[in-house]
Amino acid sequence: MEQYEPDRPSAAQVAAMRRSLRSGRAALTRRSLLRASAGGALAVGGLGALSACGIPPAAQTAGVSSEDHSAKEKTVNFSNWTEYMDVDESGKRHPTLDEFKKRTGITVKYTEDINDNVEFFGKIKPQLAAGQDTGRDLICVTDWLAARLIRFGWVQKLDASNLPTAYANLSQQFRSPDWDPGRAYSYPWTGISTVIAYNKKALDGVEVKSVSDLLDNPKLKGRVGFLTEMRDSVGMTLLDMGKDPGKFTDDDFDAAIARLQKAVDKGQIRRFTGNDYTSDLSKGDFAACLAWAGDVVQLKADSPDVDFVIPDSGYMTSTDNLLVPNKARHKTNAERLIDFYYEPGPAAQLAAYINYVCPVDGVKAELAKIDEDAANNPLIIPDQEMAAKSHAFRSLSSKEETAYEEKFAKLTGA
């Protein structure tokens, strides 16, 4: 078990961990990734601020439980990202939570208090480090933070007997990340895929099928965008170079950085962006760029010129994940809620609204009853061929994370 080390992260490391909402129409239906300033992250309590608060290091345990009050207290406290839960056609908020209560008698206290992984970590770290209840039974955080919480022993191992549906219906591509083999501590809420998006009008006949096309085609000079998320931009470049993002070496990483640097130096890459690439792509300032699939679904709905391609070399996928913090009062109720969202019906309602990759097998038929286009969209329900091209960035040690983010920051000018 890795013990918490109160080291202060680099500015680049913190910057790469930021998340927020996108603006415009799509903000009503989902959230996107956004890299923000390191100063803002540190101001709200970055990962390195633990020692400054006089908080003791994490206990080296495999998760600390407390008396489970689920049987007597029919409630569960769930913290999630903003606009990451279903709303029906009439505008009624969170009908699936109402269905869960109707079926189980358990009330969900649903709080949209996660706008950023680092900021949220700052909220819960004092209690977690002190071995206290955070007031939350279920949280949803991105894979890198989920991995860190598991390593520190700050979340509880899940009871498989309370998760029969989740275990049976979890898609194969999400079953065993290297940071939580067999999903002992977590289940994915959604998958977030990185693809190549393009503006057909701006391309004007130029063909884009790969990262090599983005980096090397002189006809696209100054009209290409990459992402400020290191794992996505470097991961997609590694795949294009024939390397596995799940097994790469330091030399492989340096080679990918050098390749991107060459494209920066010759003006091929216009800029590195957070979610603001959506505006550049829609306007045609970007002819093509790396993009997150949830955005592409909406951009395609809004503009006939926007489309996407999955490179033959593959694409990157990350996840947002459900975990039960240490000392949660209602662990069993939280597990029942996780299991509920792995039923095809509730999973379909959620996927129809947020449009990210659904991690639940068997959901397509149910989703087709709500939105046939969504059911047939491989960015929401990956087919077998697309799922086979999915890759995850391997877990990093603290030393690797610092070194890699510093190199990437130098590349992007962050």
C-alpha positions as CSV (number, residue, x, y, z in Angstrom):
1,M,0.0,0.0,0.0
2,E,1.5,3.3,-1.0
3,Q,1.6,5.9,1.8
4,Y,0.6,9.5,1.1
5,E,3.8,11.5,0.4
6,P,3.2,15.3,1.0
7,D,5.2,16.4,-2.0
8,R,4.1,19.5,-3.8
9,P,3.2,18.7,-7.5
10,S,4.6,20.7,-10.3
11,A,2.5,23.4,-11.9
12,A,2.1,21.2,-15.0
13,Q,1.1,18.2,-12.9
14,V,-1.7,20.2,-11.2
15,A,-2.7,21.8,-14.5
16,A,-3.2,18.5,-16.1
17,M,-5.6,17.4,-13.4
18,R,-8.1,20.2,-13.8
19,R,-11.7,19.7,-15.0
20,S,-14.6,22.0,-15.6
21,L,-17.8,22.6,-17.6
22,R,-17.8,23.5,-21.2
23,S,-20.0,26.5,-22.3
24,G,-22.8,26.6,-24.8
25,R,-25.6,24.2,-25.7
26,A,-23.7,21.0,-24.8
27,A,-23.1,22.2,-21.3
28,L,-26.7,21.4,-20.7
29,T,-26.1,17.8,-21.2
30,R,-22.6,16.9,-20.3
31,R,-19.2,18.1,-19.0
32,S,-15.8,18.1,-20.6
33,L,-12.2,18.2,-19.6
34,L,-10.6,21.5,-19.1
35,R,-7.0,22.4,-18.1
36,A,-6.9,25.4,-15.8
37,S,-4.1,27.4,-14.2
38,A,-2.0,25.7,-11.5
39,G,-2.5,28.7,-9.3
40,G,-6.2,28.1,-9.2
41,A,-5.6,24.5,-8.3
42,L,-3.3,25.2,-5.5
43,A,-5.5,27.9,-4.1
44,V,-8.3,25.4,-3.6
45,G,-6.0,22.8,-2.1
46,G,-3.7,20.9,-4.5
47,L,-2.4,17.5,-3.9
48,G,0.7,18.8,-2.3
49,A,-1.0,20.9,0.3
50,L,-1.7,18.1,2.8
51,S,1.4,18.6,4.9
52,A,0.9,22.4,5.0
53,C,-2.4,21.8,6.8
54,G,-0.8,19.6,9.5
55,I,-2.7,16.6,8.4
56,P,-1.1,13.2,9.2
57,P,-0.2,10.8,6.4
58,A,-2.6,8.1,5.3
59,A,-2.7,4.9,7.3
60,Q,-1.4,2.0,5.4
61,T,-4.6,0.0,5.3
62,A,-6.7,-1.6,2.6
63,G,-9.6,0.7,3.3
64,V,-11.3,1.6,6.6
65,S,-14.9,0.7,7.2
66,S,-17.2,1.7,10.0
67,E,-20.5,0.4,11.2
68,D,-22.8,0.2,8.2
69,H,-26.1,2.0,9.0
70,S,-27.7,1.1,5.7
71,A,-30.4,-1.2,7.1
72,K,-31.7,1.5,9.5
73,E,-30.9,4.6,7.5
74,K,-32.5,4.3,4.1
75,T,-30.3,6.9,2.5
76,V,-27.1,7.3,0.5
77,N,-25.0,10.5,0.0
78,F,-23.7,10.7,-3.6
79,S,-21.2,13.4,-4.8
80,N,-20.9,13.7,-8.6
81,W,-19.9,16.1,-11.3
82,T,-22.3,18.9,-12.5
83,E,-24.7,17.9,-15.2
84,Y,-23.7,14.2,-15.0
85,M,-27.1,12.7,-14.3
86,D,-30.1,12.2,-16.5
87,V,-32.9,14.7,-17.2
88,D,-35.9,13.6,-19.1
89,E,-37.6,15.2,-22.1
90,S,-39.9,17.3,-19.9
91,G,-36.9,18.7,-18.0
92,K,-37.5,16.6,-14.9
93,R,-34.2,16.2,-13.1
94,H,-32.8,12.8,-12.2
95,P,-35.7,10.4,-12.9
96,T,-33.5,7.4,-12.4
97,L,-32.8,8.4,-8.8
98,D,-36.5,8.6,-8.3
99,E,-36.9,5.1,-9.7
100,F,-34.2,3.8,-7.4
101,K,-36.0,5.2,-4.4
102,K,-39.3,3.8,-5.5
103,R,-37.8,0.4,-5.9
104,T,-35.6,0.2,-2.9
105,G,-37.0,2.8,-0.4
106,I,-33.5,4.4,-0.3
107,T,-33.4,8.2,-0.7
108,V,-30.4,9.5,-2.6
109,K,-29.0,12.8,-1.4
110,Y,-27.4,13.8,-4.7
111,T,-24.9,16.6,-4.6
112,E,-23.2,18.1,-7.7
113,D,-20.2,19.3,-5.9
114,I,-17.4,18.0,-8.1
115,N,-16.2,20.6,-10.6
116,D,-12.5,19.6,-10.6
117,N,-10.6,16.5,-9.3
118,V,-8.0,18.5,-7.5
119,E,-10.5,20.9,-5.9
120,F,-12.7,18.0,-4.8
121,F,-9.7,16.2,-3.3
122,G,-9.0,19.3,-1.3
123,K,-12.5,19.0,0.1
124,I,-12.3,15.5,1.3
125,K,-8.6,15.0,2.1
126,P,-8.6,16.3,5.7
127,Q,-11.2,13.7,6.8
128,L,-9.7,10.9,4.7
129,A,-6.2,11.5,6.1
130,A,-7.5,11.7,9.6
131,G,-9.6,8.5,9.3
132,Q,-12.9,10.4,9.5
133,D,-16.2,10.2,7.7
134,T,-16.3,12.6,4.7
135,G,-20.1,12.7,4.8
136,R,-20.2,11.0,1.5
137,D,-21.1,7.3,0.7
138,L,-20.3,7.4,-3.0
139,I,-18.0,9.6,-5.1
140,C,-17.2,9.9,-8.8
141,V,-13.6,10.7,-9.7
142,T,-11.4,10.3,-12.7
143,D,-9.1,7.2,-13.0
144,W,-5.8,8.8,-12.0
145,L,-7.4,10.1,-8.8
146,A,-9.2,6.9,-8.2
147,A,-5.9,5.1,-8.5
148,R,-4.3,7.4,-6.0
149,L,-7.1,7.0,-3.4
150,I,-6.9,3.2,-3.7
151,R,-3.1,3.3,-3.2
152,F,-3.4,5.5,-0.1
153,G,-6.0,3.1,1.4
154,W,-8.7,5.8,1.5
155,V,-11.5,3.9,-0.1
156,Q,-13.3,0.7,0.8
157,K,-13.2,-2.6,-1.0
158,L,-16.6,-3.3,-2.5
159,D,-18.7,-6.3,-1.5
160,A,-19.2,-8.4,-4.7
161,S,-22.4,-10.0,-3.2
162,N,-24.1,-6.6,-3.5
163,L,-23.0,-6.0,-7.1
164,P,-24.2,-9.1,-9.1
165,T,-25.7,-7.0,-11.9
166,A,-22.6,-4.7,-12.1
167,Y,-20.3,-7.7,-12.3
168,A,-22.3,-9.4,-14.9
169,N,-22.8,-6.3,-17.2
170,L,-19.5,-4.5,-17.0
171,S,-18.1,-4.2,-20.5
172,Q,-15.0,-6.2,-21.0
173,Q,-12.8,-3.2,-22.0
174,F,-13.3,-1.7,-18.5
175,R,-13.0,-4.8,-16.4
176,S,-9.4,-4.8,-15.2
177,P,-7.5,-1.5,-15.2
178,D,-4.0,-1.8,-13.9
179,W,-4.8,0.5,-10.9
180,D,-7.8,-1.7,-9.8
181,P,-7.5,-5.2,-11.2
182,G,-10.8,-6.9,-11.3
183,R,-12.6,-3.7,-10.1
184,A,-12.3,-4.6,-6.4
185,Y,-12.7,-0.9,-5.3
186,S,-14.4,0.9,-8.2
187,Y,-16.9,0.7,-11.0
188,P,-16.9,3.1,-14.0
189,W,-19.6,5.7,-14.3
190,T,-18.7,6.5,-17.9
191,G,-15.8,6.1,-20.3
192,I,-14.2,9.1,-22.0
193,S,-12.7,8.4,-25.4
194,T,-10.1,10.5,-27.3
195,V,-10.6,10.5,-31.1
196,I,-9.7,12.6,-34.1
197,A,-12.3,15.2,-35.0
198,Y,-12.3,17.3,-38.2
199,N,-14.2,20.0,-40.0
200,K,-15.0,18.7,-43.5
201,K,-15.3,22.2,-44.9
202,A,-12.0,23.4,-43.4
203,L,-10.2,20.2,-44.7
204,D,-11.3,21.0,-48.2
205,G,-10.6,17.6,-49.5
206,V,-7.6,16.8,-47.4
207,E,-7.8,13.3,-45.9
208,V,-7.2,12.7,-42.2
209,K,-7.1,9.2,-40.8
210,S,-4.3,9.2,-38.3
211,V,-2.2,11.2,-35.9
212,S,0.6,11.1,-38.5
213,D,-1.8,13.1,-40.8
214,L,-2.2,15.7,-38.1
215,L,1.5,16.0,-37.5
216,D,3.0,15.6,-40.9
217,N,0.6,16.9,-43.6
218,P,1.8,20.3,-44.7
219,K,-1.6,21.2,-46.0
220,L,-2.8,21.3,-42.4
221,K,0.0,23.5,-41.1
222,G,-1.2,25.8,-38.4
223,R,-4.7,24.3,-38.4
224,V,-4.2,21.3,-36.0
225,G,-5.1,21.1,-32.4
226,F,-3.8,18.8,-29.6
227,L,-5.0,18.5,-26.1
228,T,-3.5,19.9,-22.9
229,E,-4.2,16.6,-21.2
230,M,-0.8,14.8,-21.3
231,R,-2.3,11.3,-21.2
232,D,-4.4,11.9,-24.3
233,S,-2.0,13.8,-26.5
234,V,1.0,11.6,-25.6
235,G,-1.1,8.4,-25.6
236,M,-2.4,9.0,-29.1
237,T,1.1,9.8,-30.3
238,L,2.5,6.7,-28.8
239,L,-0.2,4.6,-30.5
240,D,0.6,6.2,-33.8
241,M,4.3,5.2,-33.2
242,G,3.3,1.6,-32.7
243,K,3.8,1.8,-28.9
244,D,1.4,0.6,-26.2
245,P,0.3,3.4,-23.8
246,G,-0.2,0.7,-21.2
247,K,3.4,-0.5,-21.3
248,F,5.7,2.3,-22.6
249,T,9.1,3.1,-21.4
250,D,10.8,6.4,-20.5
251,D,12.5,6.3,-23.9
252,D,9.1,5.8,-25.6
253,F,7.7,8.8,-23.8
254,D,10.6,11.0,-24.7
255,A,10.3,9.9,-28.4
256,A,6.6,10.9,-28.4
257,I,7.4,14.3,-26.8
258,A,10.2,14.8,-29.4
259,R,7.7,14.1,-32.2
260,L,5.2,16.5,-30.9
261,Q,7.9,19.1,-30.4
262,K,8.9,18.9,-34.0
263,A,5.3,19.6,-35.0
264,V,5.3,22.6,-32.7
265,D,8.5,23.9,-34.0
266,K,7.5,23.8,-37.6
267,G,4.1,25.4,-36.8
268,Q,2.0,22.3,-37.7
269,I,0.2,22.4,-34.3
270,R,-1.7,25.6,-33.9
271,R,-2.1,25.2,-30.1
272,F,-2.8,22.8,-27.3
273,T,-6.3,23.3,-25.8
274,G,-8.7,22.2,-23.1
275,N,-12.3,21.9,-24.1
276,D,-12.2,25.2,-26.0
277,Y,-11.2,23.2,-29.1
278,T,-14.9,22.9,-29.7
279,S,-15.2,26.5,-30.8
280,D,-12.1,26.3,-33.0
281,L,-13.3,23.2,-34.7
282,S,-16.8,24.4,-35.3
283,K,-15.5,27.7,-36.8
284,G,-12.9,25.9,-39.0
285,D,-9.9,27.5,-37.2
286,F,-8.9,23.9,-36.6
287,A,-9.2,21.7,-39.7
288,A,-8.6,18.7,-37.4
289,C,-7.7,18.0,-33.8
290,L,-7.8,15.5,-31.0
291,A,-11.2,15.6,-29.3
292,W,-13.3,14.0,-26.6
293,A,-16.0,11.7,-27.9
294,G,-18.8,13.2,-25.7
295,D,-18.1,16.6,-27.3
296,V,-18.0,15.2,-30.8
297,V,-21.5,13.7,-30.4
298,Q,-22.9,17.1,-29.7
299,L,-20.8,18.9,-32.2
300,K,-22.0,16.6,-34.9
301,A,-25.6,17.2,-33.9
302,D,-25.0,21.0,-34.1
303,S,-22.8,21.1,-37.3
304,P,-23.0,19.0,-40.4
305,D,-19.3,19.8,-41.1
306,V,-18.0,18.1,-38.0
307,D,-17.1,14.4,-38.0
308,F,-14.6,12.0,-36.5
309,V,-12.3,9.1,-37.3
310,I,-10.9,6.3,-35.2
311,P,-7.2,5.8,-36.2
312,D,-6.3,2.2,-37.2
313,S,-3.6,2.5,-34.5
314,G,-6.3,2.9,-31.8
315,Y,-7.6,5.5,-29.4
316,M,-7.3,6.5,-25.7
317,T,-10.0,5.9,-23.1
318,S,-10.1,7.1,-19.5
319,T,-12.9,6.6,-17.0
320,D,-14.8,8.4,-14.3
321,N,-15.3,6.0,-11.4
322,L,-17.6,5.3,-8.5
323,L,-15.9,4.6,-5.1
324,V,-17.0,4.3,-1.5
325,P,-14.8,6.4,0.8
326,N,-13.5,5.2,4.1
327,K,-15.9,5.5,7.1
328,A,-18.9,5.9,4.8
329,R,-22.1,5.3,6.9
330,H,-24.1,3.7,4.1
331,K,-21.8,1.4,2.2
332,T,-24.4,-1.3,1.3
333,N,-26.8,1.4,0.1
334,A,-24.0,2.8,-2.1
335,E,-23.3,-0.6,-3.6
336,R,-27.0,-1.1,-4.3
337,L,-27.0,2.2,-6.2
338,I,-23.9,1.2,-8.2
339,D,-25.6,-2.1,-9.1
340,F,-28.8,-0.3,-10.1
341,Y,-26.9,1.8,-12.7
342,Y,-25.6,-1.4,-14.3
343,E,-29.1,-2.5,-15.2
344,P,-29.7,-1.8,-19.0
345,G,-32.8,0.4,-18.3
346,P,-31.2,3.0,-16.0
347,A,-27.9,2.8,-17.9
348,A,-29.7,3.7,-21.1
349,Q,-31.5,6.7,-19.6
350,L,-28.1,7.9,-18.3
351,A,-26.3,7.4,-21.6
352,A,-29.1,9.1,-23.6
353,Y,-28.5,12.2,-21.6
354,I,-24.7,12.5,-21.0
355,N,-23.6,10.9,-24.3
356,Y,-20.3,9.5,-23.0
357,V,-19.2,5.9,-23.5
358,C,-21.6,3.6,-21.6
359,P,-19.7,0.9,-19.7
360,V,-22.7,-1.4,-19.5
361,D,-23.1,-4.4,-21.8
362,G,-26.6,-5.1,-23.1
363,V,-27.7,-1.5,-23.0
364,K,-28.1,-0.9,-26.8
365,A,-31.6,-2.2,-27.1
366,E,-32.9,-0.1,-24.2
367,L,-31.1,3.0,-25.5
368,A,-32.7,2.5,-28.9
369,K,-36.1,2.9,-27.3
370,I,-35.1,6.3,-26.2
371,D,-32.7,7.5,-28.9
372,E,-32.0,5.2,-31.9
373,D,-29.2,7.4,-33.2
374,A,-27.4,7.3,-29.8
375,A,-27.8,3.5,-29.7
376,N,-26.1,3.2,-33.1
377,N,-23.3,5.7,-32.2
378,P,-20.0,3.9,-31.6
379,L,-18.9,6.9,-29.5
380,I,-21.6,6.0,-27.0
381,I,-22.0,2.2,-27.5
382,P,-18.7,1.0,-29.0
383,D,-19.0,-1.9,-31.3
384,Q,-16.7,-4.9,-31.0
385,E,-14.2,-3.5,-33.5
386,M,-14.0,-0.1,-31.8
387,A,-13.8,-1.6,-28.3
388,A,-10.8,-3.6,-29.5
389,K,-9.0,-0.4,-30.4
390,S,-9.4,1.1,-27.0
391,H,-6.2,1.7,-24.9
392,A,-5.7,3.1,-21.4
393,F,-2.6,5.1,-20.3
394,R,-0.7,3.0,-17.7
395,S,-0.5,4.0,-14.1
396,L,2.4,6.3,-13.2
397,S,4.5,6.4,-10.1
398,S,4.7,9.8,-8.3
399,K,8.2,10.2,-9.8
400,E,7.1,9.4,-13.3
401,E,4.1,11.7,-13.1
402,T,6.2,14.6,-12.0
403,A,8.8,14.0,-14.7
404,Y,6.4,13.4,-17.5
405,E,4.2,16.4,-16.7
406,E,7.2,18.7,-16.6
407,K,8.3,17.5,-20.0
408,F,4.8,17.9,-21.4
409,A,4.5,21.4,-19.8
410,K,7.7,22.5,-21.6
411,L,6.3,21.2,-24.8
412,T,2.9,23.1,-24.5
413,G,4.3,26.2,-22.9
414,A,2.1,25.7,-19.8
